[in-house]
Amino acid sequence: MSCGCKTSGDSAHSCGPKKTATGCENVNTCGNSYKLSVFDWLSNINNPAPNRCDFVEVRFKNDRKSFYKNVNNIPLHIGSVVTVESSPGHDVGVVSLTGELVKIQMKKKKTSEESVLKIYRQANQKDLEVWQEARKKEESVKLEARKIAQRIGLEMKVTDVEYQGDASKITFYYTADNRVDFRQLIKDYAGAFRTKIDMKQIGFRQEAAKVGGIGSCGRELCCSTWLTDFRSVNTNVARYQQLSINPQKLAGQCGKLKCCLNYELDSYLDALSNFPSSSTTLDTEKGRAFCIKIDVFKKKMWFAYVENSIAWYDFDIDLVKKLISKNKRGEKTLPLEDLKQPEPSLQTIDLIQENNVDRFEKKNRGNRNRNNQNKQNNNQQGQGQKRNRPEKQERPERSERPEKGENPNAHSGNQPKHHQKPQQKAPVEKVEASSDSEKKPQNNPNKKKFKKKYPPKKDKNA
């Protein structure tokens, strides 16, 4: 069963039998036909009982809506499934709007209160079962209808099929470029489906709205989601927006110009009201120049010479107006290249630097050069400070530590005999070397010795 909570009679969607006035609990969340839903901004206003509106808006499949009168004063809310009057029999729909807002919609659509049909009752279980069974047969009926039309040889396309709530009538929606004589077609349909046949021709925009799809912008089509009125779109709209007249880019899925071309048209017209005419020509000392291009957002116009249309020069519209007024006085302006002011070069900085493959190498190389320069400066400063320092008393140097594996008690007299190793020449040499090193500072007492553990690195830049 279809509860109608934002659905258009989809048999696959079921929220259980709803015999209460509140309808489905998930009116604002479940379903997919949010194009037919209406926001009631007067729902919080409680009107007196004598002035209460008895009209409600009921929606059906295929974006169809109608107004009905609640003659029995049934407590109805948005989402309630009701049985309404139809010709012939009755139909089943979903309440989409109640309250005072219905009167405003009726006045907007110029619907008279005398021609409004009435609501019989809330849909019971039997009405819902018949309605659901009829919905299940629509897809197979549509395919069979297309085969019959193709067999007869009619140039038409059956877009969609809609069963009435009591399954007493079928409405076929079709599109065609020319007039179609479907007298024989109705006879074949009536013999195949055994019910009353109704044919309705729709446009290509309405067909796209019923079928749906994804536009070139990556979003769902506007006509199948929220757009209800289809305004005419012509090629002048594209010219105002400085778009190339390319049918492949400007046409939508319906084959017509896109409806979204009308969205920003008013803004473009307001901006173009301050621009001079695109057919403006300038008389310069070098020759006549004509307008080639207009940029609405930057408020600039591009001009080029008639003899040489390759070189373009852009000017602000304020300067162009001054040049036009100067030409009206009979004076010629300077050449375009002299009027063109050099634009200040803007140095752009790529913070991410994704275009440079060797960005890390350059960074490390620069740091290495800076480190080398800093070391040189620090060494020069350290030498200068040491020269200016007063000489201090020289401390006696400590004896060098024995190497790894050497016994520190080898030269001591307290060492036992079995630990002494004869013929150890290396320690004796080191002792002599240490004695020589102790003697050298005595010969030159004014010279200070700096002990370096590692040899200094050679600097190529020094």
For each residue, the residues with C-beta under 8 A, 3 or more apart:
1: 14 15 16 17 128 129 131 132
2: 7 9 10 11 13 14 81 128 131 132 135
3: 7 13 14 15 16 18 23 24 79 81 94
4: 7 9 23 24 31 59 79 80 81 93 94 95
5: 15 23 24 26 27 29 30 31 79 94
6: 27 28 29 30 31 32 33 34 36 37
7: 2 3 4 10 13 30 31 32 33 94
8: 33 36 59 60 61 62 63
9: 2 4 60 61 92 94 131 135
10: 2 7 13 31 32 33 135
11: 2 132 135 136
12:
13: 2 3 7 10 30 31
14: 1 2 3
15: 1 3 5 18 24 25 26 30
16: 1 3
17: 1 125 128
18: 3 15 22 23 24 79 80 81
19: 122 124
20: 23
21: 74 75 76 77 80 122
22: 18 25 77 79 80
23: 3 4 5 18 20 27 77 78 79 80 81 95
24: 3 4 5 15 18 27 30 79
25: 15 22
26: 5 15 29 30 31
27: 5 6 23 24 30 78 79
28: 6
29: 5 6 26
30: 5 6 7 13 15 24 26 27
31: 4 5 6 7 10 13 26 34
32: 6 7 10
33: 6 7 8 10 36 37
34: 6 31 37 225 226
35: 63 224 225 226 228
36: 6 8 33 59 63 65 96
37: 6 33 34 96
38: 57 78 96 97 101
39:
40: 43 78 97 98 99 101
41: 101
42: 45 99 100 101
43: 40 99
44:
45: 42 99 100
46:
47: 51 52 53 99 100
48: 51 52
49: 52
50:
51: 47 48
52: 47 48 49
53: 47 98 99 100 102 103
54: 69 70 71 73
55: 67 68 69 70 102 103 106 113 116
56: 67 68 70 76 95 97 98 102 119
57: 38 65 66 67 68 95 96 97 98 102 105
58: 65 66 67 68 82 84 93 94 95 96 119
59: 4 8 36 64 65 93 94 96
60: 8 9 64 65 66 91 93 94 162
61: 8 9 64 162
62: 8 160 162 173 210
63: 8 35 36 209 210 228
64: 59 60 61 162
65: 36 57 58 59 60 96
66: 57 58 60 84 93 117
67: 55 56 57 58 102 105 106 111 116
68: 55 56 57 58 82 84 85 116 117 118 119
69: 54 55 113 116 117 118 119
70: 54 55 56 73 74 76 118 119
71: 54 118 119
72: 119 121
73: 54 70
74: 21 70 82 119 121 122
75: 21
76: 21 56 70 80 82 95 98 119 122
77: 21 22 23 80 95 98
78: 23 27 38 40 95 96 97 98
79: 3 4 5 18 22 23 24 27 94 95
80: 4 18 21 22 23 76 77 94 95 122
81: 2 3 4 18 23 92 93 94 95 122 123 128
82: 58 68 74 76 92 93 94 95 119 120 121 122 123
83: 90 91 92 119 120 121 122 123 124 127 165
84: 58 66 68 90 91 92 93 117 118 119 120
85: 68 90 91 117 118 119 120
86: 89 90 91 117 164 165 166 169
87:
88: 168 169 196
89: 86 164 165 166 168 169
90: 83 84 85 86 120 127 165 166
91: 60 83 84 85 86 164 165 166
92: 9 81 82 83 84 123 127 128 131 165 166
93: 4 58 59 60 66 81 82 84 165
94: 3 4 5 7 9 58 59 60 79 80 81 82
95: 4 23 56 57 58 76 77 78 79 80 81 82 98
96: 36 37 38 57 58 59 65 78
97: 38 40 56 57 78 101 102 105
98: 40 53 56 57 76 77 78 95 101 102
99: 40 42 43 45 47 53 102
100: 42 45 47 53 103 104
101: 38 40 41 42 97 98 104 105
102: 53 55 56 57 67 97 98 99 105 106
103: 53 55 100 106 107
104: 100 101 107 108
105: 57 67 97 101 102 108 109
106: 55 67 102 103 109 111 113
107: 103 104 110
108: 104 105
109: 105 106
110: 107
111: 67 106 115 116
112: 115 116
113: 55 69 106 116
114:
115: 111 112
116: 55 67 68 69 111 112 113
117: 66 68 69 84 85 86
118: 68 69 70 71 84 85
119: 56 58 68 69 70 71 72 74 76 82 83 84 85
120: 82 83 84 85 90
121: 72 74 82 83 124
122: 19 21 74 76 80 81 82 83
123: 81 82 83 92 127 128 131
124: 19 83 121 127 128
125: 17 128 129
126: 129 130
127: 83 90 92 123 124 130 131 165 166
128: 1 2 17 81 92 123 124 125 131 132
129: 1 125 126 132 133
130: 126 127 133 134 165 166 167
131: 1 2 9 92 123 127 128 134 135 165
132: 1 2 11 128 129 135 136
133: 129 130 136 137 167
134: 130 131 137 138 163 164 165 167
135: 2 9 10 11 131 132 138 163
136: 11 132 133
137: 133 134 140 141 163
138: 134 135 141 142 161 162 163
139: 142 143 161
140: 137 143 144
141: 137 138 144 145 161 163 170 193
142: 138 139 145 146 158 160 161
143: 139 140 146 147
144: 140 141 147 148 192 193
145: 141 142 148 149 158 161 172 189
146: 142 143 149 150 157 158
147: 143 144 150 151
148: 144 145 151 152 185 188 189 192
149: 145 146 152 154 156 158 174 185
150: 146 147 153 154
151: 147 148
152: 148 149 184 185 188
153: 150
154: 149 150 176 180 181 182 185
155: 176 177 178 180
156: 149 174 175 176 180 182
157: 146 174 175 176 207
158: 142 145 146 149 161 172 173 174
159: 173 174 175 202 207 210 211
160: 62 142 173 210
161: 138 139 141 142 145 158 170 171 172 173
162: 60 61 62 64 138 170 171 173
163: 134 135 137 138 141 167 169 170
164: 86 89 91 134 167 168 169 170 171
165: 83 86 89 90 91 92 93 127 130 131 134
166: 86 89 90 91 92 127 130
167: 130 133 134 163 164 195
168: 88 89 164 195 196
169: 86 88 89 163 164 195 196 197 198
170: 141 161 162 163 164 189 193 195 196 197 198
171: 161 162 164 198 199 200
172: 145 158 161 189 197 198 199 200
173: 62 158 159 160 161 162 200 201 202 206 207 210
174: 149 156 157 158 159 180 199 200 201 202
175: 156 157 159 201 202 203 204 207
176: 154 155 156 157 179 180 201
177: 155
178: 155
179: 176
180: 154 155 156 174 176 185 201
181: 154 184
182: 154 156 185 186 199
183: 186 187
184: 152 181 187 188
185: 148 149 152 154 180 182 188 189 199
186: 182 183 189 190 197 199
187: 183 184 190 191
188: 148 152 184 185 191 192
189: 145 148 170 172 185 186 192 193 197
190: 186 187 193 194 195 196 197
191: 187 188 194
192: 144 148 188 189
193: 141 144 170 189 190 197
194: 190 191
195: 167 168 169 170 190
196: 88 168 169 170 190
197: 169 170 172 186 189 190 193
198: 169 170 171 172
199: 171 172 174 182 185 186
200: 171 172 173 174
201: 173 174 175 176 180
202: 159 173 174 175 206 207 210
203: 175 206 207 230
204: 175 207 208 254 255 256
205: 208 209 223 230 254 256 259
206: 173 202 203 209 210 223 230
207: 157 159 173 175 202 203 204 210 211 254
208: 204 205 211 212 213 221 223 224 252 253 254
209: 63 205 206 212 221 223 224 227
210: 62 63 159 160 173 202 206 207 224
211: 159 207 208 224
212: 208 209 220 221 224
213: 208 220 221 224 253
214: 218 219 220 221
215: 218 219 220 221 222 252 253 258
216: 249
217: 260
218: 214 215
219: 214 215
220: 212 213 214 215 224 225
221: 208 209 212 213 214 215 224 225 252 253
222: 215 225 226 227 259 260
223: 205 206 208 209 227 230 254 259
224: 35 208 209 210 211 212 213 220 221
225: 34 35 220 221 222
226: 34 35 222
227: 209 222 223 230 259
228: 35 63
229:
230: 203 205 206 223 227 259
231: 259 262
232:
233: 237 256 257 258 259 261 262
234: 237 257
235: 238 239 245 257
236: 239 240
237: 233 234 240 241 257 261 262 265
238: 235 241 243 244 245 250 257 261
239: 235 236 242 243 245
240: 236 237 265 268 269 272
241: 237 238 261 264 265 268 296
242: 239 293 294 295 296
243: 238 239 249 250
244: 238 249
245: 235 238 239 250
246: 249 250
247: 250 251
248: 251
249: 216 243 244 246
250: 238 243 245 246 247 257 258 261
251: 247 248 254 255 256 257 258
252: 208 215 221 255 256 257 258 259
253: 208 213 215 221
254: 204 205 207 208 223 251
255: 204 251 252
256: 204 205 233 251 252
257: 233 234 235 237 238 250 251 252 261
258: 215 233 250 251 252 261
259: 205 222 223 227 230 231 233 252 262
260: 217 222 263
261: 233 237 238 241 250 257 258 265
262: 231 233 237 259 265
263: 260
264: 241 267 268
265: 237 240 241 261 262 268 269
266: 269 270
267: 264 270 271
268: 240 241 264 265 271 272 296
269: 240 265 266 272 273
270: 266 267 273
271: 267 268 274 275 296 299
272: 240 268 269 275 294 296
273: 269 270
274: 271 299 317
275: 271 272 278 294 296 299 301 317
276: 280 291 301 317 320 321 324
277: 280
278: 275 291 294
279: 290 291
280: 276 277 290 291 301 320 324
281: 288 289 290 291
282: 288 289 290 303 320 323 324 327 333 336
283: 288 327 332 333
284: 287 288 289 332 333 334 335 336
285: 332 333 334 335
286: 305 335 336
287: 284 305 306 307
288: 281 282 283 284 305 306
289: 281 282 284 303 304 305 306 313 336
290: 279 280 281 282 303 304 306
291: 276 278 279 280 281 294 301 302 303
292: 302 303 304 309 312
293: 242 301 302 312
294: 242 272 275 278 291 300 301 302
295: 242 298 299 300 301 302 314
296: 241 242 268 271 272 275 299
297:
298: 295
299: 271 274 275 295 296 316 317
300: 294 295 314 315 316 317
301: 275 276 280 291 293 294 295 314 315 317 320
302: 291 292 293 294 295 312 313 314
303: 282 289 290 291 292 312 313 314 315 336
304: 289 290 292 308 309 310 311 312 313 336
305: 286 287 288 289 308 309 311 336
306: 287 288 289 290 309
307: 287
308: 304 305 311
309: 292 304 305 306
310: 304
311: 304 305 308
312: 292 293 302 303 304
313: 289 302 303 304 336 337 339 340
314: 295 300 301 302 303 340
315: 300 301 303 319 320 323 339 340
316: 299 300 319 320
317: 274 275 276 299 300 301 320 321
318: 321 322
319: 315 316 322 323 339
320: 276 280 282 301 315 316 317 323 324
321: 276 317 318 324 325
322: 318 319 325 326
323: 282 315 319 320 326 327 333 339
324: 276 280 282 320 321 327 328
325: 321 322 328 329
326: 322 323 329 331 333
327: 282 283 323 324 330 331 332 333
328: 324 325
329: 325 326
330: 327
331: 326 327
332: 283 284 285 327
333: 282 283 284 285 323 326 327 339
334: 284 285 338 339
335: 284 285 286 338 339
336: 282 284 286 289 303 304 305 313 339 340
337: 313 340
338: 334 335
339: 313 315 319 323 333 334 335 336
340: 313 314 315 336 337
341:
342:
343:
344:
345:
346:
347:
348:
349:
350: 353 354 355 356
351:
352:
353: 350 356 359
354: 350
355: 350
356: 350 353 359 362
357:
358: 361 362
359: 353 356 362 363
360: 363 364
361: 358 364 365
362: 356 358 359 365 366
363: 359 360 366 367
364: 360 361 367 368
365: 361 362 368 369
366: 362 363 369 370
367: 363 364 370 371
368: 364 365 371 372
369: 365 366 372 373
370: 366 367 373 374
371: 367 368 374 375
372: 368 369 375 376 459 461
373: 369 370 376 377
374: 370 371 377 378
375: 371 372 378 379 459
376: 372 373 379 380 459 461 462
377: 373 374 380 381
378: 374 375 381 382
379: 375 376 382 383
380: 376 377 383 384
381: 377 378 384 385
382: 378 379 385 386
383: 379 380 386 387
384: 380 381 387 388
385: 381 382 388 389
386: 382 383 389
387: 383 384
388: 384 385
389: 385 386 392
390:
391: 446 448
392: 389
393:
394: 441 445 448 449
395:
396: 438
397: 437 438 441 449 451
398:
399: 434
400: 430 434
401:
402: 406 407 408 410 427 430
403: 406 430
404:
405:
406: 402 403 410 427
407: 402 410 415 419
408: 402
409: 412 414 415 419
410: 402 406 407 415 420 424 427
411: 427 431
412: 409 415
413:
414: 409
415: 407 409 410 412 419 420
416: 419 420
417: 420
418:
419: 407 409 415 416
420: 410 415 416 417
421: 424
422:
423:
424: 410 421 427 428
425: 428 429
426: 429 430
427: 402 406 410 411 424 430 431
428: 424 425 431 432
429: 425 426 432 433
430: 400 402 403 426 427 433 434
431: 411 427 428 434 435
432: 428 429 435 436
433: 429 430 436 437
434: 399 400 430 431 437 438
435: 431 432 438 439
436: 432 433 439 440
437: 397 433 434 440 441
438: 396 397 434 435 441 442
439: 435 436 442 443
440: 436 437 443 444 449
441: 394 397 437 438 444 445 447 449
442: 438 439 445
443: 439 440
444: 440 441 447
445: 394 441 442
446: 391
447: 441 444
448: 391 394
449: 394 397 440 441
450:
451: 397
452: 455 456
453:
454:
455: 452
456: 452
457:
458: 462
459: 372 375 376 462
460:
461: 372 376
462: 376 458 459
